[in-house]
Amino acid sequence: MVRKNNFKSAGAIVLGMHDALVSLTGLISGLAIAMADRYAIILTAIIASITASLSMGASNYLAVRAGGGRRAFISALYTGGAYMATCALLILPFFIFSNRVVEMIVMFVIAVAEIFGFNYYLGRVNQQPYMRSFFEMLGVCVCVSIVAFLIGLCAQYCMNVTI
């Protein structure tokens, strides 16, 4: 079992991972309903992933420095790295499959598995139950994805885009 004090950067990883899960699943859900071209979805997701991971890392660096933290650079690496790794996993189904429904289902399965795995690990590290935090993180991710999907649906309707 890992000791609690050996995992000081858990907050930085949660920040990057959860923001990536919420923002990228939301972005892809919205794009999937509004756009037919899967390559446009992949390109948009890659560009958003890179820019957002850099932004999240930089923001975490500045936040830790403003709080007087000495591990700002390490924290920024954890945040940006967790963001990028999460995005890579979420985009992967769009490279493998060519059916929009399958791509979306696999993306959400990956998101749920990542949320579960991380919360399970944190629960073990902290020697605490993990299911409550798993469902909380999952609920936030699902709600944002549904809102983004509805925004994409509205955009498609208002812009008279047909797929």
C-alpha positions, 0 to 999 in steps of 0.5 A: 500500500502506498503511503498518503504522504507519497502522493503529494501531487494528487490534486494537480493530477485531479485538476488536469484529468477531471478538466480534460474529462469534462471539457473534452467529452463535452467538446466531442459530444457537441461536435459529434452532433453538429459535424459529420466529418470525423477528421474535423472532430479529431483535429479540433479535439487534438488542437483543443487538447494541446492548447488546454493542457498547456493552459492548465499546466501554466495556470496551475504553475501560477496558482501554486506560485501565488500560494507560495508553493515551491513545487510549482513546476512539478505541479504544472507538469502533473496537471498538464501531463494528466490533461494530455494523457486523458485527452489522448485516451478520449480521442483514441476511439476516433482513430480506431472506429468509423461509426459515430455511435461506437466512437462515442460509446467507447470514449465514454467507457474510457472516461468512466474507466479512468474516473473509476481507476483514479478514484480507486487508486486515491481511495487506496492511497488515502485509505478511504472509500472511493465510490462517493468521489467516483460518482461525484466526478462521473456526475459532473462529467456526464452533466457537462457532456449532456449540456454540450451535446444539447448546445451542438444540437441547437447549433446544428438546428440554428445554423441549419447544418445537416449531417 
